[in-house]
């Protein structure tokens, strides 16, 4: 079993692949001052780019966790219709 690191710098790798599974974390909004819908949309665009680089796509995601600063935004942040 090999570990493949993609887009690596001195501190971290943007993607790590192991045994056919790609891992990445820490994706945040491009504009943290934008409304929640725009923030989630921008973050998902970055996720799509990473998935493409890893040779995968959203329909193969096993798990994703999204943290919100304000739970009142949950309805506007929903990703269900975007996956």
C-alpha positions as CSV (number, residue, x, y, z in Angstrom):
1,X,0.0,0.0,0.0
2,X,1.4,3.3,-1.1
3,X,0.7,6.8,0.0
4,X,0.5,9.4,-2.7
5,X,0.8,13.1,-1.7
6,X,-0.4,15.7,-4.2
7,X,0.4,19.4,-4.2
8,X,2.8,19.1,-1.3
9,X,4.7,21.9,0.3
10,X,7.0,22.0,3.3
11,X,4.0,21.9,5.7
12,X,1.3,19.8,4.1
13,X,-0.3,18.1,1.1
14,X,-3.5,19.4,-0.4
15,X,-4.5,15.8,-1.2
16,X,-3.3,12.5,0.2
17,X,-4.3,9.3,-1.6
18,X,-4.1,5.9,0.1
19,X,-5.5,2.6,-1.0
20,X,-7.9,4.2,-3.5
21,X,-9.2,6.8,-1.1
22,X,-8.4,10.6,-1.4
23,X,-8.3,12.7,1.7
24,X,-8.3,16.5,2.1
25,X,-9.5,18.9,4.7
26,X,-9.5,22.5,5.7
27,X,-11.4,24.0,2.8
28,X,-12.8,27.4,3.7
29,X,-14.7,30.1,1.9
30,X,-12.9,32.3,-0.6
31,X,-14.6,35.4,0.8
32,X,-15.4,35.0,4.5
33,X,-17.4,38.2,4.5
34,X,-19.9,37.0,1.9
35,X,-23.3,35.6,2.7
36,X,-23.4,31.9,3.7
37,X,-24.7,30.7,0.3
38,X,-21.8,32.4,-1.5
39,X,-19.3,31.0,1.0
40,X,-20.6,27.4,0.6
41,X,-20.7,27.7,-3.2
42,X,-17.1,28.9,-3.3
43,X,-15.9,26.2,-0.9
44,X,-17.6,23.5,-3.0
45,X,-15.9,24.9,-6.1
46,X,-12.6,24.4,-4.4
47,X,-13.6,20.8,-3.3
48,X,-14.6,20.1,-6.9
49,X,-11.1,21.2,-8.1
50,X,-9.4,19.0,-5.5
51,X,-11.6,16.0,-6.4
52,X,-10.8,16.4,-10.1
53,X,-7.1,16.6,-9.3
54,X,-7.5,13.4,-7.3
55,X,-9.3,11.7,-10.2
56,X,-12.6,11.7,-8.4
57,X,-15.9,13.5,-8.1
58,X,-18.6,14.5,-5.6
59,X,-20.6,11.3,-6.2
60,X,-17.8,9.4,-4.6
61,X,-17.5,11.4,-1.4
62,X,-17.7,9.1,1.7
63,X,-18.0,11.8,4.3
64,X,-17.9,15.6,4.6
65,X,-18.2,17.9,7.6
66,X,-19.1,21.5,7.4
67,X,-18.8,23.8,10.4
68,X,-21.0,26.9,10.7
69,X,-20.4,29.8,13.0
70,X,-24.1,30.5,13.2
71,X,-26.5,27.5,13.2
72,X,-29.3,30.0,12.1
73,X,-27.6,29.8,8.7
74,X,-28.1,26.1,8.3
75,X,-31.0,26.4,5.8
76,X,-29.1,28.8,3.5
77,X,-25.9,26.7,3.8
78,X,-27.6,23.4,2.8
79,X,-25.5,21.4,0.3
80,X,-28.1,18.7,-0.3
81,X,-29.3,20.1,-3.7
82,X,-25.7,20.7,-4.8
83,X,-24.3,17.2,-4.4
